[in-house]
């Protein structure tokens, strides 16, 4: 049986939702503004 691995960046897309241009170095600020990680849930659905 073959297996496929997937690597998910858990903070992907968080910054854009709260008006930041990405989250590189700004994860804490994104969270303060109410951002929540959604990439892991979306990966599970796919």
TIZAKE-610055 format. One record per atom (N, C-alpha, C): residue in one letter; atom name; x, y, z. Coordinates in nm, 4 decimals, m for minus. Example, Ala and Ser with C-alpha at 12.3 -4.5 7.8 and 13.67 -1.06 7.14 Angstrom:
<pts>
<pt><type>A</type><atom>N</atom><xx>1.3190</xx><yy>m0.5690</yy><zz>0.7800</zz></pt>
<pt><type>A</type><atom>CA</atom><xx>1.2300</xx><yy>m0.4500</yy><zz>0.7800</zz></pt>
<pt><type>A</type><atom>C</atom><xx>1.3200</xx><yy>m0.3300</yy><zz>0.7800</zz></pt>
<pt><type>S</type><atom>N</atom><xx>1.2850</xx><yy>m0.2250</yy><zz>0.7080</zz></pt>
<pt><type>S</type><atom>CA</atom><xx>1.3670</xx><yy>m0.1060</yy><zz>0.7140</zz></pt>
<pt><type>S</type><atom>C</atom><xx>1.2900</xx><yy>0.0030</yy><zz>0.7870</zz></pt>
</pts>
This chain:
<pts>
<pt><type>X</type><atom>N</atom><xx>0.0846</xx><yy>m0.1178</yy><zz>0.0000</zz></pt>
<pt><type>X</type><atom>CA</atom><xx>0.0000</xx><yy>0.0000</yy><zz>0.0000</zz></pt>
<pt><type>X</type><atom>C</atom><xx>0.0891</xx><yy>0.1240</yy><zz>0.0000</zz></pt>
<pt><type>X</type><atom>N</atom><xx>0.0514</xx><yy>0.2203</yy><zz>m0.0793</zz></pt>
<pt><type>X</type><atom>CA</atom><xx>0.1253</xx><yy>0.3460</yy><zz>m0.0844</zz></pt>
<pt><type>X</type><atom>C</atom><xx>0.0644</xx><yy>0.4462</yy><zz>0.0123</zz></pt>
<pt><type>X</type><atom>N</atom><xx>0.1467</xx><yy>0.5360</yy><zz>0.0588</zz></pt>
<pt><type>X</type><atom>CA</atom><xx>0.0997</xx><yy>0.6398</yy><zz>0.1511</zz></pt>
<pt><type>X</type><atom>C</atom><xx>0.1414</xx><yy>0.7761</yy><zz>0.0970</zz></pt>
<pt><type>X</type><atom>N</atom><xx>0.0623</xx><yy>0.8738</yy><zz>0.1273</zz></pt>
<pt><type>X</type><atom>CA</atom><xx>0.0918</xx><yy>1.0116</yy><zz>0.0884</zz></pt>
<pt><type>X</type><atom>C</atom><xx>0.1017</xx><yy>1.0951</yy><zz>0.2152</zz></pt>
<pt><type>X</type><atom>N</atom><xx>0.2061</xx><yy>1.1750</yy><zz>0.2248</zz></pt>
<pt><type>X</type><atom>CA</atom><xx>0.2228</xx><yy>1.2644</yy><zz>0.3393</zz></pt>
<pt><type>X</type><atom>C</atom><xx>0.1899</xx><yy>1.4077</yy><zz>0.2995</zz></pt>
<pt><type>X</type><atom>N</atom><xx>0.1361</xx><yy>1.4813</yy><zz>0.3920</zz></pt>
<pt><type>X</type><atom>CA</atom><xx>0.1009</xx><yy>1.6210</yy><zz>0.3671</zz></pt>
<pt><type>X</type><atom>C</atom><xx>0.1581</xx><yy>1.7059</yy><zz>0.4798</zz></pt>
<pt><type>X</type><atom>N</atom><xx>0.2248</xx><yy>1.8125</yy><zz>0.4430</zz></pt>
<pt><type>X</type><atom>CA</atom><xx>0.2775</xx><yy>1.9064</yy><zz>0.5413</zz></pt>
<pt><type>X</type><atom>C</atom><xx>0.1884</xx><yy>2.0303</yy><zz>0.5383</zz></pt>
<pt><type>X</type><atom>N</atom><xx>0.1377</xx><yy>2.0689</yy><zz>0.6543</zz></pt>
<pt><type>X</type><atom>CA</atom><xx>0.0467</xx><yy>2.1831</yy><zz>0.6626</zz></pt>
<pt><type>X</type><atom>C</atom><xx>0.1086</xx><yy>2.2909</yy><zz>0.7505</zz></pt>
<pt><type>X</type><atom>N</atom><xx>0.1128</xx><yy>2.4117</yy><zz>0.6996</zz></pt>
<pt><type>X</type><atom>CA</atom><xx>0.1579</xx><yy>2.5261</yy><zz>0.7775</zz></pt>
<pt><type>X</type><atom>C</atom><xx>0.0371</xx><yy>2.5733</yy><zz>0.8596</zz></pt>
<pt><type>X</type><atom>N</atom><xx>0.0367</xx><yy>2.5506</yy><zz>0.9903</zz></pt>
<pt><type>X</type><atom>CA</atom><xx>m0.0813</xx><yy>2.5812</yy><zz>1.0711</zz></pt>
<pt><type>X</type><atom>C</atom><xx>m0.1171</xx><yy>2.7290</yy><zz>1.0804</zz></pt>
<pt><type>X</type><atom>N</atom><xx>m0.0245</xx><yy>2.8168</yy><zz>1.0466</zz></pt>
<pt><type>X</type><atom>CA</atom><xx>m0.0562</xx><yy>2.9595</yy><zz>1.0543</zz></pt>
<pt><type>X</type><atom>C</atom><xx>m0.0793</xx><yy>3.0210</yy><zz>0.9168</zz></pt>
<pt><type>X</type><atom>N</atom><xx>m0.0837</xx><yy>2.9384</yy><zz>0.8134</zz></pt>
<pt><type>X</type><atom>CA</atom><xx>m0.1038</xx><yy>2.9890</yy><zz>0.6771</zz></pt>
<pt><type>X</type><atom>C</atom><xx>m0.2357</xx><yy>3.0651</yy><zz>0.6666</zz></pt>
<pt><type>X</type><atom>N</atom><xx>m0.2304</xx><yy>3.1841</yy><zz>0.6109</zz></pt>
<pt><type>X</type><atom>CA</atom><xx>m0.3512</xx><yy>3.2616</yy><zz>0.5865</zz></pt>
<pt><type>X</type><atom>C</atom><xx>m0.4040</xx><yy>3.3415</yy><zz>0.7038</zz></pt>
<pt><type>X</type><atom>N</atom><xx>m0.3433</xx><yy>3.3304</yy><zz>0.8192</zz></pt>
<pt><type>X</type><atom>CA</atom><xx>m0.3954</xx><yy>3.4010</yy><zz>0.9370</zz></pt>
<pt><type>X</type><atom>C</atom><xx>m0.3842</xx><yy>3.5523</yy><zz>0.9244</zz></pt>
<pt><type>X</type><atom>N</atom><xx>m0.2744</xx><yy>3.6012</yy><zz>0.8721</zz></pt>
<pt><type>X</type><atom>CA</atom><xx>m0.2520</xx><yy>3.7458</yy><zz>0.8679</zz></pt>
<pt><type>X</type><atom>C</atom><xx>m0.3479</xx><yy>3.8200</yy><zz>0.7772</zz></pt>
<pt><type>X</type><atom>N</atom><xx>m0.3777</xx><yy>3.7632</yy><zz>0.6618</zz></pt>
<pt><type>X</type><atom>CA</atom><xx>m0.4660</xx><yy>3.8297</yy><zz>0.5665</zz></pt>
<pt><type>X</type><atom>C</atom><xx>m0.6061</xx><yy>3.8522</yy><zz>0.6198</zz></pt>
<pt><type>X</type><atom>N</atom><xx>m0.6528</xx><yy>3.7633</yy><zz>0.7025</zz></pt>
<pt><type>X</type><atom>CA</atom><xx>m0.7884</xx><yy>3.7744</yy><zz>0.7568</zz></pt>
<pt><type>X</type><atom>C</atom><xx>m0.8045</xx><yy>3.8935</yy><zz>0.8505</zz></pt>
<pt><type>X</type><atom>N</atom><xx>m0.6941</xx><yy>3.9386</yy><zz>0.9081</zz></pt>
<pt><type>X</type><atom>CA</atom><xx>m0.7030</xx><yy>4.0485</yy><zz>1.0048</zz></pt>
<pt><type>X</type><atom>C</atom><xx>m0.6280</xx><yy>4.1731</yy><zz>0.9574</zz></pt>
<pt><type>X</type><atom>N</atom><xx>m0.6041</xx><yy>4.1827</yy><zz>0.8268</zz></pt>
<pt><type>X</type><atom>CA</atom><xx>m0.5460</xx><yy>4.3035</yy><zz>0.7703</zz></pt>
<pt><type>X</type><atom>C</atom><xx>m0.3951</xx><yy>4.3127</yy><zz>0.7756</zz></pt>
<pt><type>X</type><atom>N</atom><xx>m0.3271</xx><yy>4.2026</yy><zz>0.7975</zz></pt>
<pt><type>X</type><atom>CA</atom><xx>m0.1812</xx><yy>4.2022</yy><zz>0.7937</zz></pt>
<pt><type>X</type><atom>C</atom><xx>m0.1380</xx><yy>4.1425</yy><zz>0.6601</zz></pt>
<pt><type>X</type><atom>N</atom><xx>m0.0192</xx><yy>4.1749</yy><zz>0.6162</zz></pt>
<pt><type>X</type><atom>CA</atom><xx>0.0318</xx><yy>4.1162</yy><zz>0.4917</zz></pt>
<pt><type>X</type><atom>C</atom><xx>0.1173</xx><yy>3.9953</yy><zz>0.5266</zz></pt>
<pt><type>X</type><atom>N</atom><xx>0.0519</xx><yy>3.8878</yy><zz>0.5634</zz></pt>
<pt><type>X</type><atom>CA</atom><xx>0.1230</xx><yy>3.7669</yy><zz>0.6035</zz></pt>
<pt><type>X</type><atom>C</atom><xx>0.1451</xx><yy>3.7632</yy><zz>0.7530</zz></pt>
<pt><type>X</type><atom>N</atom><xx>0.1955</xx><yy>3.6502</yy><zz>0.7987</zz></pt>
<pt><type>X</type><atom>CA</atom><xx>0.2162</xx><yy>3.6337</yy><zz>0.9423</zz></pt>
<pt><type>X</type><atom>C</atom><xx>0.3626</xx><yy>3.6175</yy><zz>0.9790</zz></pt>
<pt><type>X</type><atom>N</atom><xx>0.4543</xx><yy>3.6327</yy><zz>0.8825</zz></pt>
<pt><type>X</type><atom>CA</atom><xx>0.5961</xx><yy>3.6195</yy><zz>0.9137</zz></pt>
<pt><type>X</type><atom>C</atom><xx>0.6348</xx><yy>3.7215</yy><zz>1.0199</zz></pt>
<pt><type>X</type><atom>N</atom><xx>0.6620</xx><yy>3.6747</yy><zz>1.1392</zz></pt>
<pt><type>X</type><atom>CA</atom><xx>0.6993</xx><yy>3.7623</yy><zz>1.2495</zz></pt>
<pt><type>X</type><atom>C</atom><xx>0.5814</xx><yy>3.8334</yy><zz>1.3136</zz></pt>
<pt><type>X</type><atom>N</atom><xx>0.4604</xx><yy>3.8077</yy><zz>1.2670</zz></pt>
<pt><type>X</type><atom>CA</atom><xx>0.3430</xx><yy>3.8780</yy><zz>1.3178</zz></pt>
<pt><type>X</type><atom>C</atom><xx>0.2348</xx><yy>3.7849</yy><zz>1.3707</zz></pt>
<pt><type>X</type><atom>N</atom><xx>0.2697</xx><yy>3.6633</yy><zz>1.4033</zz></pt>
<pt><type>X</type><atom>CA</atom><xx>0.1684</xx><yy>3.5678</yy><zz>1.4499</zz></pt>
<pt><type>X</type><atom>C</atom><xx>0.1001</xx><yy>3.6193</yy><zz>1.5763</zz></pt>
<pt><type>X</type><atom>N</atom><xx>0.1774</xx><yy>3.6720</yy><zz>1.6682</zz></pt>
<pt><type>X</type><atom>CA</atom><xx>0.1192</xx><yy>3.7218</yy><zz>1.7932</zz></pt>
<pt><type>X</type><atom>C</atom><xx>0.0230</xx><yy>3.8378</yy><zz>1.7663</zz></pt>
<pt><type>X</type><atom>N</atom><xx>0.0613</xx><yy>3.9271</yy><zz>1.6757</zz></pt>
<pt><type>X</type><atom>CA</atom><xx>m0.0262</xx><yy>4.0402</yy><zz>1.6416</zz></pt>
<pt><type>X</type><atom>C</atom><xx>m0.1533</xx><yy>3.9899</yy><zz>1.5734</zz></pt>
<pt><type>X</type><atom>N</atom><xx>m0.1398</xx><yy>3.8936</yy><zz>1.4860</zz></pt>
<pt><type>X</type><atom>CA</atom><xx>m0.2575</xx><yy>3.8373</yy><zz>1.4184</zz></pt>
<pt><type>X</type><atom>C</atom><xx>m0.3531</xx><yy>3.7760</yy><zz>1.5202</zz></pt>
<pt><type>X</type><atom>N</atom><xx>m0.2994</xx><yy>3.7049</yy><zz>1.6168</zz></pt>
<pt><type>X</type><atom>CA</atom><xx>m0.3845</xx><yy>3.6448</yy><zz>1.7208</zz></pt>
<pt><type>X</type><atom>C</atom><xx>m0.4509</xx><yy>3.7522</yy><zz>1.8064</zz></pt>
<pt><type>X</type><atom>N</atom><xx>m0.3775</xx><yy>3.8599</yy><zz>1.8359</zz></pt>
<pt><type>X</type><atom>CA</atom><xx>m0.4369</xx><yy>3.9706</yy><zz>1.9131</zz></pt>
<pt><type>X</type><atom>C</atom><xx>m0.5547</xx><yy>4.0314</yy><zz>1.8383</zz></pt>
<pt><type>X</type><atom>N</atom><xx>m0.5443</xx><yy>4.0316</yy><zz>1.7070</zz></pt>
<pt><type>X</type><atom>CA</atom><xx>m0.6518</xx><yy>4.0883</yy><zz>1.6244</zz></pt>
<pt><type>X</type><atom>C</atom><xx>m0.7653</xx><yy>3.9891</yy><zz>1.5999</zz></pt>
<pt><type>X</type><atom>N</atom><xx>m0.7524</xx><yy>3.8697</yy><zz>1.6545</zz></pt>
<pt><type>X</type><atom>CA</atom><xx>m0.8613</xx><yy>3.7729</yy><zz>1.6446</zz></pt>
<pt><type>X</type><atom>C</atom><xx>m0.8440</xx><yy>3.6626</yy><zz>1.5424</zz></pt>
<pt><type>X</type><atom>N</atom><xx>m0.7281</xx><yy>3.6525</yy><zz>1.4808</zz></pt>
<pt><type>X</type><atom>CA</atom><xx>m0.7058</xx><yy>3.5474</yy><zz>1.3813</zz></pt>
<pt><type>X</type><atom>C</atom><xx>m0.6971</xx><yy>3.4110</yy><zz>1.4483</zz></pt>
<pt><type>X</type><atom>N</atom><xx>m0.7499</xx><yy>3.3123</yy><zz>1.3802</zz></pt>
<pt><type>X</type><atom>CA</atom><xx>m0.7430</xx><yy>3.1744</yy><zz>1.4282</zz></pt>
<pt><type>X</type><atom>C</atom><xx>m0.6899</xx><yy>3.0870</yy><zz>1.3157</zz></pt>
<pt><type>X</type><atom>N</atom><xx>m0.6067</xx><yy>2.9879</yy><zz>1.3489</zz></pt>
<pt><type>X</type><atom>CA</atom><xx>m0.5549</xx><yy>2.8995</yy><zz>1.2442</zz></pt>
<pt><type>X</type><atom>C</atom><xx>m0.6660</xx><yy>2.8130</yy><zz>1.1848</zz></pt>
<pt><type>X</type><atom>N</atom><xx>m0.6791</xx><yy>2.8158</yy><zz>1.0534</zz></pt>
<pt><type>X</type><atom>CA</atom><xx>m0.7813</xx><yy>2.7350</yy><zz>0.9863</zz></pt>
<pt><type>X</type><atom>C</atom><xx>m0.7213</xx><yy>2.6317</yy><zz>0.8930</zz></pt>
<pt><type>X</type><atom>N</atom><xx>m0.5935</xx><yy>2.6442</yy><zz>0.8609</zz></pt>
<pt><type>X</type><atom>CA</atom><xx>m0.5303</xx><yy>2.5529</yy><zz>0.7659</zz></pt>
<pt><type>X</type><atom>C</atom><xx>m0.5385</xx><yy>2.4067</yy><zz>0.8102</zz></pt>
<pt><type>X</type><atom>N</atom><xx>m0.5151</xx><yy>2.3743</yy><zz>0.9381</zz></pt>
<pt><type>X</type><atom>CA</atom><xx>m0.5236</xx><yy>2.2325</yy><zz>0.9771</zz></pt>
<pt><type>X</type><atom>C</atom><xx>m0.6621</xx><yy>2.1723</yy><zz>0.9536</zz></pt>
<pt><type>X</type><atom>N</atom><xx>m0.7670</xx><yy>2.2460</yy><zz>0.9841</zz></pt>
<pt><type>X</type><atom>CA</atom><xx>m0.9030</xx><yy>2.1956</yy><zz>0.9619</zz></pt>
<pt><type>X</type><atom>C</atom><xx>m0.9316</xx><yy>2.1784</yy><zz>0.8134</zz></pt>
<pt><type>X</type><atom>N</atom><xx>m0.8859</xx><yy>2.2727</yy><zz>0.7340</zz></pt>
<pt><type>X</type><atom>CA</atom><xx>m0.9084</xx><yy>2.2636</yy><zz>0.5893</zz></pt>
<pt><type>X</type><atom>C</atom><xx>m0.8324</xx><yy>2.1454</yy><zz>0.5304</zz></pt>
<pt><type>X</type><atom>N</atom><xx>m0.7133</xx><yy>2.1193</yy><zz>0.5805</zz></pt>
<pt><type>X</type><atom>CA</atom><xx>m0.6357</xx><yy>2.0050</yy><zz>0.5311</zz></pt>
<pt><type>X</type><atom>C</atom><xx>m0.7058</xx><yy>1.8739</yy><zz>0.5654</zz></pt>
<pt><type>X</type><atom>N</atom><xx>m0.7646</xx><yy>1.8654</yy><zz>0.6838</zz></pt>
<pt><type>X</type><atom>CA</atom><xx>m0.8377</xx><yy>1.7438</yy><zz>0.7218</zz></pt>
<pt><type>X</type><atom>C</atom><xx>m0.9574</xx><yy>1.7209</yy><zz>0.6300</zz></pt>
<pt><type>X</type><atom>N</atom><xx>m1.0242</xx><yy>1.8293</yy><zz>0.5920</zz></pt>
<pt><type>X</type><atom>CA</atom><xx>m1.1413</xx><yy>1.8180</yy><zz>0.5047</zz></pt>
<pt><type>X</type><atom>C</atom><xx>m1.1036</xx><yy>1.7726</yy><zz>0.3644</zz></pt>
<pt><type>X</type><atom>N</atom><xx>m0.9841</xx><yy>1.8137</yy><zz>0.3201</zz></pt>
<pt><type>X</type><atom>CA</atom><xx>m0.9395</xx><yy>1.7770</yy><zz>0.1844</zz></pt>
<pt><type>X</type><atom>C</atom><xx>m0.8990</xx><yy>1.6338</yy><zz>0.1841</zz></pt>
</pts>
